[in-house]
Amino acid sequence: MSTRTTTALTEQWKFQADPAGLGMEECWFESGLPDGRAVQIPHTWNIEQGLEEYRGLAWYSRDLHISEEWIGKTIRLQFDAVYRDAVIWVNGKQAGSHGGSGYTAFVVDISAFVMHGQTNRLVVSVQNENSEHALPIRNSFDWADDGGIIRGVSMIVTGKFAIDYAKVDAIPLFATPKHSAHEGIIKGEIKLWHSVPEEKLSLTVKLSVWREGQLIASERYDTVAHNRILQLKELRIEKPELWHFDHPHLYNLHITLLSDNAEEDQLSLHVGFREIKTAGNQMLLNGEPVRLMGVEWMPGSHPDRGMAETEEDLIQVLKQIKHANCVITRFHWQQDSRLLDWCDRNGLLVQEEIPHWQQPGEPGDSILPIAKQHAEEMILRHYNHPSIYAWGMGNELNGQDERTVSYMNNLKQHMLELDKHRFINYVSNSIHFGPESDATGEGDLLMWNDYIGTWHGDLDLPETIQTIESAYPDKPLVVAEFGLCEPVYTGGDERRISILQEKTEEYRKHEGIAALIFFSLNDYRTQMGEEGVGRLRQRVHGATDVYGEPKPSYQALRELGSPITWKQAYTDRNGLLTVVWKVRDDIPRHAICGYSLTLANENGSRVYAVPSLSPGEEWSFVLPASETFTGSGFDFEICRPTGSSVLDGRLTFAAAE
């Protein structure tokens, strides 16, 4: 990838808060920060003593060395997220700005502002005050509004004709029966960077597809860019391995752009062949009807990290989600590409959402352009992630109002122009008031935050679900939130477990419910928190605390989410060990394939392959006589093909009658 050089700008930054607003007056963007202190990126000031409650202006600066070898090159800075409004200066001149969205990536071209062969000064101002011109609007959000350069920054150096982004579709073609594809098609388009002329431009494109280090397909062709868009030539893959949360098979696509046989830019990305669609009130993944267990995690909640989480921080919690047997999730706001990369590699389905939370409750034309900006920046930068199965338009507005219904319809049409292959949804907390007139009906899935028994009063849960299903017989229902919100509602973790268990048992009875997303994985930092102050201000809603330590409800979630249960274990008259396992046939419901069983006791351990099983099927595992363990029992663990555990414990032997 020598044609594109990407350098992470993590170190050597200085930071200074500016509560008095002196920076512009004293031209810090030219002279640098007078009292700057060293920080690393990602960084937020809202976890630091004295700045925990500060919402206002702050500044960052660092030096950049720009090589003389880069003369004539395109030099860009990519900011993975700055919360919230940012202005970027290079050598005292404004090179770019970004506002209205604090969780989406943006790129600034600094080619015209740098001095080659010299040290250049980069200065970034950041403002995180509440705003009428951003989403989330004002203080209408239930998470931490940590200010700063909260995600990574990188410098990208390419040739003159540079790639802005690529939108790639990996489409499996199924024969009957489904679950395996006889062929796959990779197609899409490249958008060239703004510095490329809009008129017709002749270029050469090289494509290659790799799987586990082996070249699968390649193509080289001449083409013409129209309005800075290049169409990718279709590549056909014979019998592709499909992407699934248990089998997250990925293919690497390399794109090289050439002009007059000279390489200008390269881009490498991974794609996954998978199909997710609806049939009546069922959700189908690669042709298989599935019902899934999930949980929502509220990032930015560790008091020592805030929103400035490292990749290691993100992975630690994502592993907790998979260990809890949750394979589907949602995020109220846009996430880091590194987080989504892990979901791609390890199998976690994601709905990523525009952070339109509760207000304005009846949105209209004034907020729609900001929502469209969010949609474009989210979809165009994250289009290629197979883990993303849906885009979200908002959460808990006044879904019963005609203005909200019209707004969601308009926004969905715009988002369909950006991506016609994924679900587009709105999450409602009002569908139970009047299903036929609710805005969630504009989405591809019905998404319902169910707080019957707490926020929604003492409604009849079975009757409410039946009313919703009757109103939409051809749309699956996703319970997008359910749980206990302390301290407004008391009972502690014991009550949280009861709600989790009792509601899950009821949801399992309704075939139209395609997925459950428990809220939430963690207690979370939020500017609306009723507990704690400063960086510890939080809401106690989770199965873990803000530091990630599990509560008893975490184990309850793991047990309910396991796709496999065990029925009995015994030794027969010949001393052979038999264990009977069963695949769940309610929620979760999906076939299992490639799972493994580990048995261990004081005499050793052994690993056995679990056969492929459909929902409802049983497996009687008989330990061969030559391998029979001695002792009174054994520890067992069943793992997915990805390595995450689904079930563990200890079984003791009962003699056969």
N, C-alpha and C positions, 0 to 999 in steps of 0.2 A: 504493500500500500504506500510506496514511496511518492506517488503522485500527489497524495493528500497527506499532509503532516498535521497531526492533532496533538496539541500540548495542553495538558491539564494545568490550570493556573490555581493551585491550591495554597501554595506558600507565599510568603513575602508580602502579605497584604497589611495595610494599616487601616485602623478604624477610629472614627471620632463621632460621637453624638453631637448634635447641634441644636439644643433646645432654644437657644437665643436667636437662631436663624442668621448667624454671622457668616456662614459659608459663602453665600452668594455675594454679600456685601464686601467681603474681604477677598473674593476671587480664589477660593480654595481650589477650584477646578483648574486654575493656572499654577498656583504656587505650591499646591499640596496641602496636607493637613498639618496645622501648627502643633497640635498635641496628639497626633495619632499614635496609637499603640498597636503592637503586632497581634494579628489574629490569623486563623486559618479559615479557608472556605471549604465547606459551607459554614455559615456563621449567622447567629441571631443575637441581638442585644437583649431580648426579652427574657433570657434566663440568667442575666448577669445582675449582681447586686447593684442596686441603685437605679437600674434601668428596667426592672421587671414590669413596671406599669407605664413605661414611656412609649407613647405613640406620637411620632413626629418625624423630624428630618435627621438623617445621619449620613455620614460620608465614608467611602472606602477609597484607597489608592494603592497602587503598586507600580513598579517600573516594568517595562517591556523592552526586551532587546529584539530589534528587527534586523535580520541579516540583510546584507547587501545582495545576497543571492536571491532574495525575494523581490527584487525590482521587477515590475511587470506582473507579479502574482496577485491573486485575490486573497486578501487577508481579512478574516472575519473573527469576531468574538461570539461564542455561543453561551448564553446564560440559561441554565436549565430551569431556574426560577429565581425571581427577586420579588420579595413581598414588601411593597406592592408597586409603587410608581417609581420608575428609575430613569435617570438621565445619565448618559455616558459621554465623557469628555476624553479626548486624546490630545495631548500637548496643548491644552487650554481651549480647544475648539470642540463644540458639541458634535459628536459623531452619530448620535442616535438617542432614542428614548422609547420607553414602553410603559403603558399604564392601563388601568382598568381590569387587570388580571394579574394576580400574584403567584399563580401556580403553573403557568404555561411557559414553555421555553420560547426564547426569541433570539434572533441573530442580528448582529450589527456589523456592517462592512466598514472597516477602518483603513482600507487601502489608501484613500486619499489624504489621510491625516497623519500617517506615520513618517518618520525619518529613518531611512535605511542606513544600517551600519552604526546606529546610535542608540542611546537609551531614550525611551519614550515614556511619558507619564500618562498612566491610565487613572482616571478618577470617575467614581460612580456615586451619585447621590441617590438616596433611598428615602421614601416617605411612606409611612404605614398608618397615617391617620385615617379614621373612618371617612368614607367618601360616598357622595351621591352619584358618582359616575363610574362605579365599579361593581362587580359582582365578586363576593357578597357585598350588598349595599348597606351603607351605614354600619350599624353593629348587629345586623341580622345574620348571625352565624353562630353555630354551637361548637366551636373549636378554637384553638389558640391563633391569634392574629400576630404571630411572631414576625417582627420586621427584620430585614437584612437580606444579604445574598444567601438565601437559605438552601440553595443547591449548587451544583458544580458550575465552574466557568472553564471554558477551553478556548484556545486559539487555533483556528483552522486555516491552513495555508494551501492553496490549490493554484492551478493554472488560471488563465483569464476566463475561460468558459467553465464556470463552476455549477455544481448541482446544488439546488436548494433542498429539495426533498424528492423522494420516490414513493409512489403509491403502487403497491404490488398485491395482486390477488393470486392466491394459490387455491385453485378450484378442483376438488376431487370429482371425478365422473364415476358414478356408481352403476354397476350392473345389478341385476336382481339375483339373489337377495343382497341387501345392503350390508353395511358394517365393514366392507372392504372395497376399495376403488380399483377399477381396472386401468384407469389412466388419470393423470392429473395435468392441469394446465396452469402455467405461470404466465401472467400477463399484467400489464399496467402501464404506468407513464412516469416520466421524469419531468420535474419542473426545474428549469434552469434559474440561476441566481439573477437578481435584478439588474446587475451590470451587463448582462448579455442583451444585445439589441433585440427588439420585438419583431423585426422583420425576419423573413425566411432566412434560415441559417443552416447550411449543410454541415453535418457532423457524422462521425462514425461511432458506433456503439458496439462494445464487446460485452457479452453476457456469458456467465458460466455458473452452473449450479453444482454444488458439492454436498455430499452426504457422508459423514464420518471419514473425511479425508479423501474420498474418491470422487472424481469428476463424473457427473451424471449426464449433463447436457451442456452444450455451448453454442454460441451463435455470434457472428460478426457481420455487421451490415451497415450500409450507408443510409442516412435518413435526413429528413429536413425538419427543423424545429419551427412550429407555428405558435406565435405568442408565447415563446419560451417553453413550450411543452413538446417533449419527444415521446412518441409512443414506443413502448417496448414490444419487440417481436415475440410472439407466443413461443414458449418452450413447452414441450410435451414430455411428461415423465411417466414411464410405464410402471404400473402397480405401486403407486407411492405409499409410503407408510403414513398413516393418518395421525393427526394431532388429537390427543384426548387427555383428560386430566390424569389418567393413569398411564398413558403412553404418549408423552409430549414430544413426538418425533419432529425434528426441525431440519430444514434444508438451508444451506447458506447460498445466498445469491450475491455474486460479485458483478458490479457494473463499472465499466471503464468508458470514459468519454474521451474521444480523440478528435483533433482538428488538424488536417493536413498530416496525418499519421503521427502526430505528436500527442502524447497523453496529457490531458488537461485536468481530469479529476477522476477519482475512484470512490465508490461507495460499496460497503459490504453490509449486508443485513441478513437476518434469518426470517424464514417464513414457515408456516405450518399448514398442511392440507387438512382442513376440517370444514364440515358443514353443520350449521346449527339453524334450525327452523322450527316452525310450529305445524301441527296437524290437528285441527280441532282444538281441544283444550290440553293437548300434549306438547311437550318440548322434546325435540329429537336432536340428538348429537350423533352425527355420522349415521343417521338412519335409525338409531336405537332410541325408543322412548325412555326418557330418564326422569327421575325425581331426585333432587339433590339437596344436601345439607350444607349450610354455609354460616358464616359469621362476618360481621363488619368490624374492621379495626380502624381506630381513630389515630392516625399517625401524629407525630409531633408531641407525644404525651410524656416522654421520659423527661423528668425535671432537669436533668443534666445535659440534655441534647436539644429539647424543643423541636422546632421544625427543621433545624440544621442537622438532620440525621445522616450518618455515614452509611455507605453500602452495607457494612457489617451490621449496623443497627437495624437496618431494614430487613436483612436476611434472617436475623435472629427471630423477629416477630413473625415473618412469613412462615418460617419453620413451625412456629407455634400453631399457626392456623392449620397447616396440613396435619400436624400431630393431633389436632382436635377433630380430625376426620371431616374437615370442611373443605369443599372443593369449589365453592362459588362465593364471591364476595362482591361488595360495592364500595365505592369511595365517594363521599360527598363533594370532593374537589379533585382536581387533576393531580396526577402523581408523577413521580420521577421515572424516567425511562429505565433506570437501573432496577427499580422495583418491578416494572413490567417485564423486563428481561428475565428476572428470576421466575416470575409467574409463567413465562413462555417455556423456560427450561424445565420447570418442576411441576407444571400442571395445576394451575389455579385460574378458574374462570372469573373475569372481572367485568363489572359495569363501572365505567369511569364517567363522572358527572360534571356538568356545569354547576358551580357553587351558588345556585339560586335557591336560597334557603328561607322559606316563609315570607320574605318581603322583597319587593312589593307583592302583596297577596293577590292583587288583580292586575297583572302586568299588562303593559300596552306598548305603544310605538316608541316611547321614550327609552325603555330598557332593551328593546329588541336588538338594536345595533350592537350593544355591549354583549348580549347573549350570542349573537352571531360571531363576534370576534372570538369569544371563548370557544365556540364550536369549531371554528376554523383552526385556531391554534392547537386545540386538543386533537382533532381528528387528523389533520395533515401531518403532525409530528408523531402520532402514535398509531397510524393506520396499519402498519405492518405487523403488529403484535397479535399472534393467534390467540393469546389468552383473553383479549378483549372480545367479548361476545355481544356487548351492548353499550350504547351511549345513553347517558341520562340527561334530561332537560331541566330537572329541578326537583325540589323536595318540599312537600308540605306547604304549598301555596293554598289559596282558596279554590280548591278544585271543583267546587260546586257552582262557581260563577261563570257565566257565559264568556266573559272577557278572558278568563284563564284558559277555557277550552279553545277559544279562537287563537289565542297567543301560542299555545302548545302546538296547534295544528300548523300555524305559520312557521314556527321554529323547526318543527319536524320536516317540513318540506325543504327548508334550507339545508338541513343536515343530510337529507336523502341525496341532495345534489353532491355532497361531499363523500358519502358512503352509502351505497344502496344494498350492501351485503350484510349489514349488522342490524340487530334490533335497535330501535330508538324508543325510549320509555320516559314516562313521568311518574314519580313516586308520590302517592297520595296518602294523606291521613284522613280522608273524608269520603271515600267511596262507599263506606257503610251507611252514610246518610242518604244516598240516592245514587245507586250504581249507574243507572242509564245516563245520568247527566254529568258524571264526573270526568275531569280532565284526563285521568289515567286511561280512559277508554280511547284516547287519541294515540296511545302507544301501541307497540306490537305485543307487549306483555302487560297484563294488569299488575301493578306493583302497589302493595298495600302495607302501610305501617299500622300494625294491629296492636293497640294498647287497650283493648277491652279488659275491664277489671281494674284499670288505673286511669289514665288520661281520658279514655273513651267511656267511662262509666260501666255499669253492670248490664251490658247487652248480652243477649243469648248468642254465644259464639257459633255453635253449629248452625243455627238459623241464619245468622248473618252471612256466613260463608255460602250457604245454599242460595241465599238471595243474590249474592254477587255472581255465583256460577250460573244461575238461571238467566241473569241479565246478559252474560257474555259466554254462551256455550262454545264459542269457537276461539276463545283466547285463554291461554294458560294464566294462572294466577301465581304470582310470586309474593310470599309474605316477606316484605323487604326489611321490616324491623319487628321485633317483639322482645320483651324483656321487662326488667324492673328498673325504674329510675329513682334512685335514692338521692337525697334524703326526703324528697317530696312525698314519696311513698315508702313506708317503713316495712320492716320484715327482714332486712339484711339478705345475706347470701342464701339462707335457708329458703326464704320466699322466692328468690331468684331461681333456685333449683326447681321449686314446685311449679312456677310459671313455665319454665323451660320444658319440664317433663309433661305436664298436663296439656299444654297447648300443642306440643309436638304430637302427642298421642291423638289429639283431635284432628290436627291437620292431616295426619296419615290416613284418615278415613275418607278424605275428599280427593277424588282422582284428578280433579281440575287444578290442584295445587302442585306446581312443578318444582318449586324450590322454597326452602326456608332460609332466611338470613337472620340469625340471632343478633340482637344489639345489646351489648357489644362485647367484643373480645376483651377490651381493657377499660378500666377507669381512665378518663381522659381529661387532659388540660383543656380548659375552655374559658374564654372571657365571660361566659355566662355561669361559671361554676358557683355552686352553693357551698362547697367545701374548700377550705384553704385560702391563702392569699398569695399574691405575686405569682411566681413560677409554679407554685403548688395549687393554684386555683383550679378546681376540677369538679367533675361530676362523677358520682360513684354508680356507674352503670355496668361494670365489666365483670368478666370471669377471671380477670387478672387485675392487679393493681397498676398504678402508673409506672412502676418499675418493671412490670412484666411478671411479677410473682403470682403463680396460679392460686386461685381460691378453690374451694370444693366444687363450685359450679363449673369450673373448667373440665374436671374429670367427668361430670355429668354430661357436658356437651360432647366430649370425646366418645363416651359410651353410646349416646343416642345417635351419633353420626356414623358409627361403624357399619360398613356394609355387610359384615359377617357377625353372626352370633354363634355361640357354642351351646349345644343342647345337653350333652352328657359325655362322660368319660368313664370307662370301666375296663377291667381285665377279665378275660374269659377264663374258662376252666384250664386252658392250656397256658395261661399266663401271658397271653398276647394283649397288648394295649390297644383299645379302640376309642377314638374320639369322634363324635358326630358334630359337624359344623353345618350351619345353614346360612344361605345368602338372603338378606332382607328383601322383601317384596312390597314395601310401602314407601317410606322415606328413611334412608336413601333407597333408591331402586336403580340398579344398573348391573350389567354383567361384570364379572371379574375374570381377568386373564393375566397370567404371568405373576401371580402372587406367590409368596413363599412363606413356609412355616418353619420356625426354629423351636426346637425342644431342648431344654437344658436342665440339668440338675447337678448334684455334687459329683456325678460320674462322667460328666462331659456334656457336649452339645452337638446337635445335628440339624442340618437344614434340608427341608423337603419341598418339592414343587407342589403347589396347590393346583389342581386341575381347573380348566376353564369351566365356569359355572354361570348359569342364568339366574335371574331373580327367582327366589323361592326354592331353588334346588338345594339338596343336602349332599354332604360329602362325609362318608364314613372312612376315617383314616385309621388303618390298622398298621401298627408298628411291626415290621418283620421280626420273627423270633430271634434272628441273629443279632438284632439291634435293640432288643428289649432292655429298657433301663431297669436297674434295681432301685429300690427305695420306695417311698410312700407317695411320690408325686413328681411333678416337674413344672418348671416355668416355661411358658410358651409365649411366642410373639408371631403375629402374622403381619407381613409388610406388603405394601404396594410395589409394583415394578420400579417406581421412583425411589424406593428405599424408605419412605415414610411409614411409620407403624400405624396399623388400624385397630389392633386388638392385642392385649397382653394380659398376663395374669398367672395364676398358679392353679393347676388342676390336681386334685387328689384322686386316687383310684378307688373305685367301688367294684367289688367282686360281682360277676354276673350271677344271676339267680339260676 
